[in-house]
Amino acid sequence: MYQETTYFVIGEKLAGSPLWTADKTSYGGWSYTPLDTLMKDIESVVEAKQGGMMVISFLLLCIALLAILLGTLWGVPLLYWLRHTGIPMPDMSDQAGLAIGEKIIPAYGISVQLGQRGHG
C-alpha cells in the first residue's frame, strides 16, 4: 500500500462545507465519518470495563473488611493475654550487658487500643 492511506483527518468545518460534500470525485471518493461513530467501540469497551472494576473493587473491599475482622478477633485476645502474662525473655538476655527482666509486660493505652495516633 505504497502512497495510500486508510484515514484522512479533516476538521468538522470542512466536513460540512460544500467544498467537501459537493464533489467527492475530487477527493477520491472519501466519505466523512463523524467522531462519535468512530469512538463508539472504544466507549463500549470502557463502559464494560467500568462495570467489571466495580465488582473487583467491591470484592477487594469485602476482603479488607474480613481481614480487619479476623485480625481483631485474633489480635485483641492475644494482646490481652500478653498484657497479663508478658513476653518471656530467654536466660541468655542477662549476658548481653543490659538490665532486662524475666519478662516484658507491654502497656497499651486506650489510644493504641482504638488505633489513634498521638499528637507530636
N, C-alpha and C positions, 0 to 999 in steps of 0.2 A: 504494500500500500504506500508506495513512494509518492510524495507530494499529494497525499489525500488526507482528509480529516474526517472525523466522525461527529465532532461537536463544533459548533460555531457560536460563540458567545456574543450577544448583542444586548444593548440596553432596552428597557421597556419602551422608551420614547420611539426608538427606531422600529421596534416590533409592531407598534400600532400605527406607524406612519404610512402614507400612501406610497412612499418610496419602497417600502418592503412588501406591502400587500398587493400593489398594483401589478408588478411584473415579476413573477417568480422565475421566469426563464433566465433572467439576467443574473440570478443568484444560484443557478444550478439546481433549481427545484428544492431548495432548502425549505423546511417548514418550521414554524415557530412553535415551541412547546413551553408553556408557562412554568415558572419555577415551582409552583405548588404541585404540578403534575410530576415533575422530576423528583421532588423531595418526598412524595407520598410513601414510597417503600422505606426510606430511611426513618420517617416519622413513625411508621407502623412498628418497625423493629424497636425503636426507642420506647414506645408505649408498652410493648410486650416485655421488655427488659425491666421497666419500672414496676410492673406487677410482680415479677419474679424477685426483684430486690426487696419489695415489701415483705414477701414471705420469708426470705432469708433473714432480713432484719428482725422480724418477729421471732423466728426460731433462735437467733443469737441472743435476743433479749430474754427469752424463756430459759436458755441455758445459763445465762449470767445470774438470773434470779434463783435458779435451782442451786447453783454453786454457792451463792450467798447464804441460802437457807441451810444447805448441808454444812457449810463452813461454820455457821452459827451454832447449829445443833451439835457439832463435834467440838468446836473451839471453846465455847463457853464452859462446858463441864471440865474440859482439860485445864483451862486457866483457873477455874475454881479449885480443882484438885491440886494444882501446882502452888496455889496461894497457901493452902493448908499444909501440904507435905513438903514443899520446897524442892529444889533441884539438887540432888546429892552430888557432892564433889568427890573425885577419886582421892585415894590416900596419898598419891604422889603429888597432889597440889601443894602440900606443905613444903616440899623440896624446891619449889620454884622461887622461894625467897619472898613471897608475898603472904600477908596475913589474910588467909581465906578460911572461912568457917567450914563446918562439915557439910552444910547445905546452904544454898542461896534461896531466900524466900522473896519472890517478886512482890512488889506493891503496886497494885493497879488502882489509879484514881478513877473517879466517875467519868472524867473527860476521856480517858483511854478506853474505858468500857463502852462509852457511847460513840467512840470514833471521832471525837472533836479534837482539833489541834489547839494548842496554846498560843497565846499572842507573844511574839518576840522571837 
